[in-house]
Amino acid sequence: MTRPEWTSHGVTLPRVIEDAFTANKLVFFCGAGVSSAPPSELPGFRGLARHVATALGHPDLVPEDKNIPVQFDVVMGKLNEISGDIHSRVSSRLKVAVTPNDYHRDIWQIATAQGNTPRLVTTNFDLLFEAAAAELSIPTTPYVAPTLPLGDDFSGLVHLHGVVDPPPATRMVLTDQDFGRAYITEGWATQFLTRMFARYTIVLIGYSAEDSIVQYLNRALPPGTRRLAFDKSTSDRELWDRLDITPIPFPSTPDDQYGALAAFLQSWRQRVTADAAERFDAVGRFVEAGVEAAEADTDAARWILSDPELARHFRTHAAATEWLRALDGIGVLDKAFSDEVDPSLETKEWAQWIRSSIDDDDGATLLAVLAAHEGRMHEHLWFQIWHKLYGDFNGTQAHRKLVFVLAAADLGRDDGRLSALVPRIVENNPETAERLLVHLLEPTLRMKVASGWGLWADSLETRLRLRWRTSLLKDAWPRLMPALKDRGHLLTAILNLIRTVETTDAFFTGRERPEAISVRRQQVEDAGRSLRDDAYILVVDMGRDLLREAVQNHGTTEALRLLDDQSEMNRRLAIDALAEARSSEGEALLSLLIQRGLPFDFRGRSEVFRLIKFAYPNSGDVAKAAFVEYIQAASGVPEDDEITVYARYNVLVWLNSVAPDDEQVRNLRTEYEREQGFEPDPAPNLTAGFRLSDPEPSKEAEGIFVELDPDALVAALADSDELSDEYSNGRVLRELGAYLEKWPSRHLDVLDAMVAAGLENDAAWRTVIQDLVRRDAWIAGEILERMHAKAENPQLVAARIVFATAYPDNQLGGPLTNPVERARLLLGLWMLCTHEHSHAPSTNPAEARSSDRGSLAHHYTETLLRAADQDGDEARLTDEGTAGLLLLLNGQVDNPADPSPMMVAEYAPHIAYRAPEWFEEHLAPRLAVLDHTPQALTLWAGLLVRGLRSGSMRQRFREQIRVGWGQVAASLPSLVEYYLQTHAVCFAFDSSPEDSEWPDAFLTHAEPNIRARWIRAVAHYFDRSDATFQDLLFGHWQHRIDGQPAIAPDEQRALLRWLTLPNIDVERAAQLFTGGPTVAVDEDVLHDYYDLEDFPHDYYPADYLRVANHLMQGTRFPPPFAAQLVDVSRAVAGSNPSLARAALNTVLSLGYSPARAVLRELG
């Protein structure tokens, strides 16, 4: 419902004014009429001019007839020429009034309501607005012409035309000369008004369209601005229109010309200044007045119920069954009964209230309202009704009707929620469940893309989608089937659905056989686990059960008819059901199997075998003999291929299992097995055809190579077809491994033989070298010599033996044997490898480590350091080892994309300890630079990924971390989180209270969500045992509140973590938190709210309330801590009643009605 304009005492407040008030952009422009009401009773412009003219003996200048227009400024100009003291005379006349009236007070209170900035501009000379402000304790410093503020940025009271007894440097604008200076020659009034009208919405009060002042104002009005004027007369609309000012008419009678306006302003003031408790009570009175009163004043009712807060209070007080029809009649519930509006919190809450009517009358009232809307409803209301029926279906007529109203409104939904009602209502009212199930069998046509898997073009397929959840209906079906009222109708619906699906698919794809469901269903008896959630599997199950029951109770007529059905699945269901026939029909069905050639129908084999199991034992010897003869001699059905001997054997196996004493069948089976060597799978097997199975190949080596010398071994490997197939060479490689185990000293001989024979198979090379390096004694140079002799792709072998070289026992933490040679081999293999050339540096550590050269550099560096660790704390890297590191560090000289330097930088803290001189000479100077050069980016990627756990290392590169965000964000995107965590550690662990501005270089440029993650990280890393951490935290927090940079909403959420840190100064933290921005909560995401679970409210209840109040400013619905807040408010009320009231009023304004009772307790 679009919120209507508010009306009171015959005056309608335009929407533009409401919007300006809400946006804090409303200006009251007040004229003489404001001060004319009692007890002030000052004259208007005309009365003032007549008083002065009469006093000076020229009453003719202002005629008594009020219909004769008077130009105020011209008259005052003439009078001033006569007396020369017109300004002092006017001051004397106006000074007598010192008591403000209700206009002054109401305007001030409206202007300052709800925390708004007051903006009042007046052309009156009196000081009655100042007097009213003093009465109301509203601080104000008036601006007096010509010393005026900027018109587009001011607050308080502006005397546009001066004041009585004008102080020095101010003026009273009375005469035509004064007006000329103010609006034309000097133009200070025009300048102020032009800016004011351009930015704010202006409402004039106390003027008429004919006032001379309004004519002057018109010269300052830019076109198209928002200005309105209260006026008692609608006859002046033409004058207002010429001024481009919208009149707001109010009723006026000769006896009471302005009473309606005064009453309206009073109502407006009461409305906008009412606290939550007053608003709550007002809604209570509205509800108590009853439905008839609301229907008598529909505008008021619609306005009240369009306000989210007031509507929430209304729903607390009002019974839905009493009010539902009335509210629908005046349009309050239009959105709830529309299926075309977007979801919103407002619609959701109204839907919950509407749903409550079902609790009182089972939904009778709701059904009547739904009838007026032809059953349409919003998705929120649909869900609420569904939820009620799902949890509390009682079988009444109204509940049954609601089920089908939901079904009718469910056409656009695909979540299957409607089907969840079937198992919930089947016990209470199976007939309703049955009717709903029939409805759910109506499919929706969809299209699906069938992938061509890169071999041919993708194509479209039809999908007739059922809007249900299979698992729910599957559980309900066994309970529903015995209670069915109209089995035949349901069976027909199921068979028609299956036929429609299969024939539609065949028509669309051009397939000859309608078999879309059948191809997915191996057997009718059981679908198997892989398809149990397929909706059509359940359809087949239900059709199977009903058709079997039909054969049992009514004979085979329907099943026999289905044998000629277009749908293959329906034909299979018929065959399956025929097995439920009377035993006397067994022989006829056995003949039917022969006539239709069914025993060799591959697709329906399971169902055919089931029918054979029934028909064969229930047939006579002649029929049995004929059937066995058919199995032996049948030539195949026209649509199938030639019948294989093995297929005939399968049928005999099945016959033998169902008739084990049938000698003819047993002998034939034995003959097939003796002559053909057939062996069946365990029978019976209805889920697949009978097949022969290959035994699982053994994974144990047989030792076929162990007696060969190296040359003969290599010759045998070269002759193996298996070796070149990476998917089937496992057996050959296991035999090669067994050979090396037998002859542990022949590794190099085998490699030499492979070189001599030109055997380049990478798998064989890898197997030999891996087996060698897992041993304790070998020389790297000898292996590298053979690797260089390998003609084809030595890099591939080098990359595959890295892990075996670095971790010979396959354990990451295991001891390292032969460490010097392992490091030499890794470095040699690194030199053997290359990296794809590119000018783009390597910046992703994961990708770098997975590259050949990066992996070797990583394991070389790590192996050097592991070896030193094994030698003790005093061990240092050798010159040979650091020479290798220098090679890695210079890897980018020829190729900027080489990831090797990154692998060295990863271990920078360890290298600084194990090789301090080398670190200072070679690595530290390079790490001191963090810019966009390839070397800097690659090195810092390695440094950041390890997290800089070393405090000395962080101190050394603290400045680079401080200012490095730009480079990291632009060039190291995969390292953003590492940088953020490192930066947070530097701030939390390595900063003093004087460093509160240290993070600015990062925070000024980072996105708000990045800054929020940094705040959470800082909270994690603070050493809270150190009392100085709070000085640093609070210093930075205050710095951010001061806007350096300003705190974003995402950050304010994150700062809750600081607020609830253990040992924090809660009072100071709460003060800082409430000094931050208000953050709006996403009303559609409940978890988007703040959480105060960790706040120590028992010890700091007042601070808890201040924080909670701050959090609630950005939402329109009650917070999750509402109940706790009410309890804490009650506890705080004795010591700080104003704070408790503020919190209670806030949570009450969000719709948490228990707060009202506590407010009453507080008095």
Secondary structure as the mmCIF struct_conf table of DSSP 4:
data_model
#
loop_
_struct_conf.conf_type_id
_struct_conf.id
_struct_conf.beg_label_comp_id
_struct_conf.beg_label_asym_id
_struct_conf.beg_label_seq_id
_struct_conf.end_label_comp_id
_struct_conf.end_label_asym_id
_struct_conf.end_label_seq_id
HELX_LH_PP_P HELX_LH_PP_P1 THR A 2 GLU A 5
STRN STRN1 TRP A 6 SER A 8
TURN_TY1_P TURN_TY1_P1 HIS A 9 GLY A 10
STRN STRN2 VAL A 11 LEU A 13
HELX_RH_AL_P HELX_RH_AL_P1 ARG A 15 THR A 22
TURN_TY1_P TURN_TY1_P2 ALA A 23 ASN A 24
STRN STRN3 LEU A 26 CYS A 30
HELX_RH_3T_P HELX_RH_3T_P1 ALA A 32 SER A 35
BEND BEND1 SER A 36 ALA A 37
TURN_TY1_P TURN_TY1_P3 PRO A 38 SER A 40
HELX_RH_AL_P HELX_RH_AL_P2 PHE A 45 ALA A 55
TURN_TY1_P TURN_TY1_P4 LEU A 56 GLY A 57
HELX_RH_3T_P HELX_RH_3T_P2 PRO A 59 LEU A 61
BEND BEND2 VAL A 62 VAL A 62
BEND BEND3 GLU A 64 GLU A 64
TURN_TY1_P TURN_TY1_P5 LYS A 66 ASN A 67
BEND BEND4 ILE A 68 ILE A 68
HELX_RH_AL_P HELX_RH_AL_P3 PHE A 72 SER A 83
BEND BEND5 GLY A 84 GLY A 84
HELX_RH_AL_P HELX_RH_AL_P4 ILE A 86 LYS A 95
TURN_TY1_P TURN_TY1_P6 VAL A 96 VAL A 96
HELX_RH_AL_P HELX_RH_AL_P5 ASP A 102 THR A 112
HELX_RH_3T_P HELX_RH_3T_P3 ALA A 113 GLY A 115
HELX_LH_PP_P HELX_LH_PP_P2 ASN A 116 PRO A 118
STRN STRN4 ARG A 119 THR A 122
BEND BEND6 ASP A 126 ASP A 126
HELX_RH_AL_P HELX_RH_AL_P6 LEU A 128 GLU A 135
TURN_TY1_P TURN_TY1_P7 LEU A 136 SER A 137
STRN STRN5 TYR A 143 VAL A 144
TURN_TY1_P TURN_TY1_P8 ALA A 145 PRO A 146
BEND BEND7 THR A 147 THR A 147
TURN_TY1_P TURN_TY1_P9 GLY A 151 ASP A 152
BEND BEND8 ASP A 153 ASP A 153
STRN STRN6 GLY A 156 HIS A 159
TURN_TY1_P TURN_TY1_P10 LEU A 160 HIS A 161
BEND BEND9 VAL A 164 ASP A 165
HELX_LH_PP_P HELX_LH_PP_P3 PRO A 166 PRO A 167
TURN_TY1_P TURN_TY1_P11 PRO A 168 ALA A 169
BEND BEND10 THR A 175 THR A 175
HELX_RH_AL_P HELX_RH_AL_P7 ASP A 176 GLY A 180
HELX_RH_PI_P HELX_RH_PI_P1 ARG A 181 THR A 185
BEND BEND11 GLU A 186 GLU A 186
HELX_RH_AL_P HELX_RH_AL_P8 TRP A 188 ARG A 199
BEND BEND12 TYR A 200 TYR A 200
STRN STRN7 THR A 201 ILE A 205
BEND BEND13 GLY A 206 GLY A 206
TURN_TY1_P TURN_TY1_P12 ALA A 209 GLU A 210
HELX_RH_AL_P HELX_RH_AL_P9 SER A 212 ALA A 220
TURN_TY1_P TURN_TY1_P13 PRO A 223 GLY A 224
STRN STRN8 ARG A 227 ASP A 231
BEND BEND14 LYS A 232 LYS A 232
HELX_RH_3T_P HELX_RH_3T_P4 THR A 234 ASP A 236
HELX_RH_AL_P HELX_RH_AL_P10 ARG A 237 ARG A 242
TURN_TY1_P TURN_TY1_P14 LEU A 243 ASP A 244
STRN STRN9 THR A 246 PRO A 249
BEND BEND15 PRO A 254 ASP A 255
BEND BEND16 GLN A 257 TYR A 258
HELX_RH_AL_P HELX_RH_AL_P11 GLY A 259 THR A 273
HELX_RH_AL_P HELX_RH_AL_P12 ALA A 276 ALA A 289
HELX_RH_AL_P HELX_RH_AL_P13 VAL A 291 ALA A 296
TURN_TY1_P TURN_TY1_P15 ASP A 297 ASP A 297
HELX_RH_AL_P HELX_RH_AL_P14 THR A 298 SER A 306
BEND BEND17 ASP A 307 ASP A 307
HELX_RH_AL_P HELX_RH_AL_P15 PRO A 308 HIS A 317
BEND BEND18 ALA A 318 ALA A 318
HELX_RH_AL_P HELX_RH_AL_P16 ALA A 320 GLY A 329
TURN_TY1_P TURN_TY1_P16 ILE A 330 PHE A 337
BEND BEND19 ASP A 339 VAL A 341
HELX_RH_AL_P HELX_RH_AL_P17 LEU A 345 ASP A 361
TURN_TY1_P TURN_TY1_P17 ASP A 362 GLY A 363
HELX_RH_AL_P HELX_RH_AL_P18 ALA A 364 ALA A 372
TURN_TY1_P TURN_TY1_P18 HIS A 373 GLY A 375
HELX_RH_AL_P HELX_RH_AL_P19 GLU A 379 ASP A 392
HELX_RH_AL_P HELX_RH_AL_P20 GLN A 397 ALA A 408
TURN_TY1_P TURN_TY1_P19 ALA A 409 GLY A 412
BEND BEND20 ASP A 415 ASP A 415
HELX_RH_3T_P HELX_RH_3T_P5 ARG A 417 ALA A 420
HELX_RH_AL_P HELX_RH_AL_P21 LEU A 421 ILE A 425
TURN_TY1_P TURN_TY1_P20 VAL A 426 ASN A 428
HELX_RH_AL_P HELX_RH_AL_P22 PRO A 430 LEU A 440
TURN_TY1_P TURN_TY1_P21 LEU A 441 LEU A 441
STRN STRN10 THR A 444 ALA A 450
HELX_LH_PP_P HELX_LH_PP_P4 SER A 451 SER A 451
TURN_TY1_P TURN_TY1_P22 TRP A 453 LEU A 455
BEND BEND21 TRP A 456 TRP A 456
STRN STRN11 SER A 459 ARG A 465
BEND BEND22 TRP A 468 TRP A 468
HELX_RH_AL_P HELX_RH_AL_P23 THR A 470 LEU A 480
HELX_RH_3T_P HELX_RH_3T_P6 MET A 481 ALA A 483
BEND BEND23 LYS A 485 LYS A 485
HELX_RH_AL_P HELX_RH_AL_P24 ARG A 487 THR A 509
TURN_TY1_P TURN_TY1_P23 GLY A 510 GLY A 510
BEND BEND24 GLU A 512 ARG A 513
TURN_TY1_P TURN_TY1_P24 ALA A 516 ILE A 517
HELX_RH_3T_P HELX_RH_3T_P7 SER A 518 ARG A 520
BEND BEND25 GLN A 522 GLN A 522
BEND BEND26 VAL A 524 GLU A 525
HELX_RH_3T_P HELX_RH_3T_P8 ARG A 529 LEU A 531
TURN_TY1_P TURN_TY1_P25 ARG A 532 ASP A 533
HELX_RH_AL_P HELX_RH_AL_P25 ALA A 535 HIS A 554
BEND BEND27 THR A 556 THR A 556
HELX_RH_AL_P HELX_RH_AL_P26 THR A 557 LEU A 562
TURN_TY1_P TURN_TY1_P26 LEU A 563 ASP A 564
BEND BEND28 GLN A 566 GLN A 566
HELX_RH_AL_P HELX_RH_AL_P27 GLU A 568 LEU A 578
TURN_TY1_P TURN_TY1_P27 ALA A 579 GLU A 580
BEND BEND29 ALA A 581 ALA A 581
HELX_RH_3T_P HELX_RH_3T_P9 SER A 583 GLU A 585
HELX_RH_AL_P HELX_RH_AL_P28 GLY A 586 GLN A 595
TURN_TY1_P TURN_TY1_P28 ARG A 596 GLY A 597
HELX_RH_3T_P HELX_RH_3T_P10 LEU A 598 PHE A 600
BEND BEND30 PHE A 602 PHE A 602
TURN_TY1_P TURN_TY1_P29 ARG A 603 GLY A 604
HELX_RH_AL_P HELX_RH_AL_P29 ARG A 605 ALA A 615
TURN_TY1_P TURN_TY1_P30 TYR A 616 ASN A 618
BEND BEND31 SER A 619 SER A 619
HELX_RH_AL_P HELX_RH_AL_P30 ASP A 621 ALA A 633
TURN_TY1_P TURN_TY1_P31 PRO A 638 GLU A 639
BEND BEND32 ASP A 640 ASP A 640
HELX_LH_PP_P HELX_LH_PP_P5 GLU A 642 THR A 644
HELX_RH_AL_P HELX_RH_AL_P31 VAL A 645 VAL A 658
TURN_TY1_P TURN_TY1_P32 PRO A 660 ASP A 661
HELX_RH_AL_P HELX_RH_AL_P32 GLU A 663 GLN A 676
HELX_LH_PP_P HELX_LH_PP_P6 PRO A 680 ASP A 681
BEND BEND33 PRO A 682 ALA A 683
BEND BEND34 THR A 687 ALA A 688
HELX_LH_PP_P HELX_LH_PP_P7 ASP A 694 SER A 698
BEND BEND35 GLU A 700 GLU A 700
TURN_TY1_P TURN_TY1_P33 ILE A 704 GLU A 707
BEND BEND36 LEU A 708 LEU A 708
HELX_RH_AL_P HELX_RH_AL_P33 PRO A 710 ASP A 719
BEND BEND37 ASP A 721 GLU A 722
TURN_TY1_P TURN_TY1_P34 LEU A 723 SER A 724
TURN_TY1_P TURN_TY1_P35 GLU A 726 ASN A 729
HELX_RH_AL_P HELX_RH_AL_P34 GLY A 730 LYS A 742
TURN_TY1_P TURN_TY1_P36 PRO A 744 SER A 745
HELX_RH_AL_P HELX_RH_AL_P35 HIS A 747 ALA A 757
TURN_TY1_P TURN_TY1_P37 GLY A 758 GLY A 758
HELX_RH_AL_P HELX_RH_AL_P36 ASP A 762 VAL A 773
TURN_TY1_P TURN_TY1_P38 ARG A 774 ARG A 774
BEND BEND38 ARG A 775 ASP A 776
HELX_RH_AL_P HELX_RH_AL_P37 ALA A 780 ALA A 789
BEND BEND39 GLU A 792 GLU A 792
HELX_RH_AL_P HELX_RH_AL_P38 PRO A 794 ARG A 800
BEND BEND40 ILE A 801 ILE A 801
HELX_RH_AL_P HELX_RH_AL_P39 VAL A 802 ALA A 806
TURN_TY1_P TURN_TY1_P39 PRO A 808 ASP A 809
BEND BEND41 ASN A 810 ASN A 810
TURN_TY1_P TURN_TY1_P40 LEU A 812 GLY A 813
BEND BEND42 GLY A 814 GLY A 814
BEND BEND43 THR A 817 ASN A 818
HELX_RH_AL_P HELX_RH_AL_P40 PRO A 819 LEU A 832
BEND BEND44 HIS A 839 ALA A 840
HELX_LH_PP_P HELX_LH_PP_P8 PRO A 841 SER A 842
HELX_RH_AL_P HELX_RH_AL_P41 PRO A 845 SER A 850
BEND BEND45 SER A 851 SER A 851
HELX_RH_AL_P HELX_RH_AL_P42 ASP A 852 GLN A 870
TURN_TY1_P TURN_TY1_P41 ASP A 871 ASP A 871
TURN_TY1_P TURN_TY1_P42 ASP A 873 GLU A 874
HELX_RH_AL_P HELX_RH_AL_P43 ASP A 879 LEU A 889
TURN_TY1_P TURN_TY1_P43 ASN A 890 ASP A 894
TURN_TY1_P TURN_TY1_P44 PRO A 896 ALA A 897
HELX_RH_AL_P HELX_RH_AL_P44 SER A 900 GLU A 906
TURN_TY1_P TURN_TY1_P45 TYR A 907 TYR A 907
HELX_RH_AL_P HELX_RH_AL_P45 ALA A 908 ARG A 914
BEND BEND46 ALA A 915 ALA A 915
HELX_RH_AL_P HELX_RH_AL_P46 PRO A 916 TRP A 918
HELX_RH_PI_P HELX_RH_PI_P2 PHE A 919 LEU A 923
HELX_RH_AL_P HELX_RH_AL_P47 ALA A 924 LEU A 927
TURN_TY1_P TURN_TY1_P46 ALA A 928 ALA A 928
BEND BEND47 ASP A 931 THR A 933
HELX_RH_AL_P HELX_RH_AL_P48 PRO A 934 VAL A 945
TURN_TY1_P TURN_TY1_P47 ARG A 946 GLY A 947
HELX_RH_AL_P HELX_RH_AL_P49 GLY A 951 ARG A 956
TURN_TY1_P TURN_TY1_P48 PHE A 957 PHE A 957
HELX_RH_AL_P HELX_RH_AL_P50 ARG A 958 VAL A 963
TURN_TY1_P TURN_TY1_P49 GLY A 964 GLY A 964
HELX_RH_AL_P HELX_RH_AL_P51 TRP A 965 SER A 971
HELX_RH_3T_P HELX_RH_3T_P11 PRO A 973 LEU A 975
HELX_RH_AL_P HELX_RH_AL_P52 VAL A 976 ASP A 990
HELX_RH_3T_P HELX_RH_3T_P12 PRO A 993 ASP A 995
TURN_TY1_P TURN_TY1_P50 SER A 996 PRO A 999
HELX_RH_AL_P HELX_RH_AL_P53 ASP A 1000 LEU A 1003
TURN_TY1_P TURN_TY1_P51 THR A 1004 HIS A 1005
BEND BEND48 ALA A 1006 ALA A 1006
HELX_RH_AL_P HELX_RH_AL_P54 PRO A 1008 TYR A 1021
TURN_TY1_P TURN_TY1_P52 ARG A 1024 SER A 1025
BEND BEND49 ASP A 1026 ASP A 1026
TURN_TY1_P TURN_TY1_P53 ALA A 1027 THR A 1028
HELX_RH_AL_P HELX_RH_AL_P55 PHE A 1029 ILE A 1041
TURN_TY1_P TURN_TY1_P54 ASP A 1042 PRO A 1045
HELX_LH_PP_P HELX_LH_PP_P9 ALA A 1046 ALA A 1048
HELX_RH_AL_P HELX_RH_AL_P56 PRO A 1049 ALA A 1054
TURN_TY1_P TURN_TY1_P55 LEU A 1055 LEU A 1055
HELX_RH_AL_P HELX_RH_AL_P57 LEU A 1056 LEU A 1059
TURN_TY1_P TURN_TY1_P56 THR A 1060 THR A 1060
TURN_TY1_P TURN_TY1_P57 PRO A 1062 ASN A 1063
HELX_RH_AL_P HELX_RH_AL_P58 VAL A 1066 THR A 1074
TURN_TY1_P TURN_TY1_P58 GLY A 1075 GLY A 1075
BEND BEND50 GLY A 1076 GLY A 1076
TURN_TY1_P TURN_TY1_P59 GLU A 1083 ASP A 1084
HELX_RH_3T_P HELX_RH_3T_P13 LEU A 1086 ASP A 1088
BEND BEND51 TYR A 1089 TYR A 1089
TURN_TY1_P TURN_TY1_P60 GLU A 1093 ASP A 1094
BEND BEND52 PHE A 1095 PHE A 1095
TURN_TY1_P TURN_TY1_P61 HIS A 1097 TYR A 1099
HELX_RH_AL_P HELX_RH_AL_P59 PRO A 1101 MET A 1112
TURN_TY1_P TURN_TY1_P62 GLN A 1113 GLY A 1114
BEND BEND53 ARG A 1116 PHE A 1117
TURN_TY1_P TURN_TY1_P63 PRO A 1120 PHE A 1121
HELX_RH_AL_P HELX_RH_AL_P60 ALA A 1122 VAL A 1132
TURN_TY1_P TURN_TY1_P64 ALA A 1133 SER A 1135
HELX_RH_AL_P HELX_RH_AL_P61 PRO A 1137 SER A 1149
TURN_TY1_P TURN_TY1_P65 LEU A 1150 GLY A 1151
TURN_TY1_P TURN_TY1_P66 SER A 1153 SER A 1153
HELX_RH_AL_P HELX_RH_AL_P62 PRO A 1154 LEU A 1162
#
